[in-house]
Amino acid sequence: MTSRIAVAATAPFGADVLERLAARHEISCVLTRPDALAGRGRRLAAPAAKTVAGRLGIPVLQAERLPPGLDLGAPTVVAVAYGLIVPSSVLEERLWLNVHPSLLPRWRGAAPVERAIMEGDTETGVTIIKLVSELDAGPIVARHAFVIGADDDSGDVFAKAASAAVDLLDDVLGDPAPVLRDQSGQITYAEKITAADRVLDFARPAVELVNVVRALSPHIGARAEILGRDITIWRARMGDDEGFVPVEVQPDGGRRMSYEAWLRGLRS
């Protein structure tokens, strides 16, 4: 296999892998989603992968649908956090490899890192598969497991997965005939994070609430009502009494601060 590749990426995890790959391989072009409205101001924003590609001087192709016959300048495409269905006719034109941040077949789907942390998993990893039409079901080309630390949030796990993915791809892209293995084991699905997933239910065990906060930081944040105020909780821990203790919070319309500082502000 050649080290000249195209990359299909959109989200920040894909952008991170793209930047790491570009330091080791020649990237012919980047496929990404069109610019979209984002943020409270609903302003048009570029995907994270487009921003990285622009900084690195890599040509960018933005499309909502992929037609057959695209000239990508490479025989292999690495897809990671791309978010677009690749038609079978396009998959047949070249080899598509997909980087998935879980130990497939566990946590197929949109939010594998978040769901793993929410579930209390102590191990996850990254899997390189051949991309097929069925969601995250392709044969495994390479896989690497790593520990989810007790204090790791999603940002930490994504960073570990990005580093491991690029190391795996070095080996895969340098192998003229990589071995493909069917996935085996229990299949679980990582459904997309919804607004309801963000709301903390204080009737649940404290360890589960801490896991939710870890899973949704630093990119989304958990939501709660405390002392009659709606806040986002970015970090939390277990207390000495095994209770839930917020550590870093953000009141609506305000800035991030320690929980103690927020409480002092309410009393003043």
ZIKA-V951507 format. One record per backbone hydrogen bond with DSSP energy under -0.5 kcal/mol. CO is the residue of the C=O (numbers start at 1). NH is the residue of the N-H. Records with the same first field share a line. If there is no record, write none. Layout:
# ZIKA-V951507
CO=NH, NH
This chain:
# ZIKA-V951507
3=5
5=28
6=78
7=9, 31
8=80
10=48, 49
11=15
12=16
13=17
14=18
15=19
16=20
17=21
18=22
19=23
20=23
21=24, 25
25=27
26=5, 28
29=7
30=61
31=9
32=63
36=45
38=43
39=42
43=38
45=36
47=51
48=52
49=53
50=54
51=55
52=56
53=57, 58
54=57
59=30
61=32, 63
65=67
67=70
70=72
75=95
76=6
77=79, 97
78=8
79=99
80=10
81=10, 11
85=87
87=90, 91
88=92
90=93, 94
91=94
95=77, 97
96=131
97=79
98=100, 129
99=81
100=102, 127
102=104
103=106
105=108, 188
108=190
109=112
111=115
112=116
113=117
114=118
115=119
116=121
117=120
122=148
124=146
126=144
127=100, 129
128=141, 142
129=98, 131
134=137
139=130
140=181
142=128
144=126
146=124
147=149
149=152
153=157
154=158
155=159
156=160
157=161
158=162
159=163
160=164
161=165
162=166
163=167
164=168
165=169
166=170
167=171
168=172
169=173
170=174
172=175
174=176
175=178
181=140
188=108
189=191
190=110, 111
194=198
195=198, 199
196=199
198=223
200=202
201=204
205=208, 209
206=210
207=211
208=212
209=213
210=214
211=215
212=216
214=154, 217
216=220, 221
217=154, 155
222=233
223=200
224=226, 231
226=229
229=226
230=252
231=224
232=234, 250
233=222
235=247, 248
237=245
239=242
243=239
245=237
247=259
248=234, 235
249=257
250=232
251=254
255=251
257=249
258=262
259=263
260=264
261=265
262=266
263=267
264=268
